[in-house]
Amino acid sequence: MANDTLLLLALAHIIGDDALRERFLALTGFDGATLRARAGEPDVLQAVAAFLAGHEPDLVAVAAALGVEPGALCARS
């Protein structure tokens, strides 16, 4: 699976979880409208990777939900 696609799936998972969504929005400064408009852009995908890399329990949980290794969510190609 392409890394950008994987990070988009991770973003969808984050947005679908109330606690993760609120923390992601607070830490990144993005809002819902911005994410809808720019979800696939490099800076948003980098923010997803950095968000997950910054908190291992979230990284592991999202990776498990997506069925991938945690390291796959931290690297941007």
C-alpha positions as CSV (number, residue, x, y, z in Angstrom):
1,M,0.0,0.0,0.0
2,A,1.4,3.4,-0.9
3,N,2.4,5.5,2.1
4,D,0.2,8.4,1.2
5,T,-2.8,6.1,1.0
6,L,-1.9,4.5,4.3
7,L,-1.7,7.9,6.0
8,L,-5.0,8.9,4.5
9,L,-6.5,5.8,6.1
10,A,-4.8,6.7,9.4
11,L,-6.3,10.2,9.1
12,A,-9.8,8.7,8.6
13,H,-9.3,6.6,11.7
14,I,-8.1,9.5,13.7
15,I,-11.0,11.6,12.6
16,G,-13.4,8.8,13.5
17,D,-12.2,8.6,17.1
18,D,-13.5,11.4,19.3
19,A,-10.4,11.6,21.6
20,L,-7.9,11.2,18.8
21,R,-9.6,13.8,16.6
22,E,-9.7,16.4,19.3
23,R,-6.1,15.9,20.2
24,F,-5.0,15.9,16.5
25,L,-6.9,19.1,15.8
26,A,-5.6,20.8,18.9
27,L,-2.0,19.8,18.2
28,T,-2.0,20.5,14.5
29,G,-4.1,23.6,14.4
30,F,-6.2,22.2,11.5
31,D,-9.9,22.3,11.6
32,G,-12.5,20.1,9.9
33,A,-12.9,22.3,6.9
34,T,-9.2,22.4,6.3
35,L,-8.9,18.7,6.6
36,R,-11.8,18.1,4.1
37,A,-10.2,20.4,1.6
38,R,-6.6,19.4,2.0
39,A,-6.6,15.8,3.3
40,G,-4.2,14.4,0.7
41,E,-1.7,17.3,0.7
42,P,1.9,16.6,1.8
43,D,1.8,18.9,4.9
44,V,-1.4,17.3,6.2
45,L,0.0,13.8,5.6
46,Q,3.2,14.8,7.3
47,A,1.2,16.1,10.3
48,V,-0.6,12.7,10.5
49,A,2.7,10.9,10.5
50,A,4.2,13.3,13.1
51,F,1.1,13.0,15.3
52,L,1.3,9.3,15.4
53,A,5.1,9.2,15.9
54,G,4.7,11.6,18.8
55,H,2.6,9.2,20.9
56,E,3.4,5.5,20.8
57,P,0.1,4.2,22.2
58,D,-1.9,6.0,19.5
59,L,0.6,4.8,16.9
60,V,0.2,1.2,17.9
61,A,-3.6,1.4,18.2
62,V,-4.0,3.0,14.7
63,A,-1.5,0.6,13.2
64,A,-3.5,-2.3,14.7
65,A,-6.7,-0.9,13.4
66,L,-5.3,-0.7,9.9
67,G,-3.5,-4.0,10.1
68,V,0.0,-2.6,9.4
69,E,3.3,-2.3,11.3
70,P,3.6,0.9,13.3
71,G,6.7,2.0,11.5
72,A,4.7,2.2,8.2
73,L,2.8,5.1,9.6
74,C,5.8,7.1,10.7
75,A,7.7,7.3,7.5
76,R,6.9,9.7,4.7
77,S,8.3,8.7,1.3
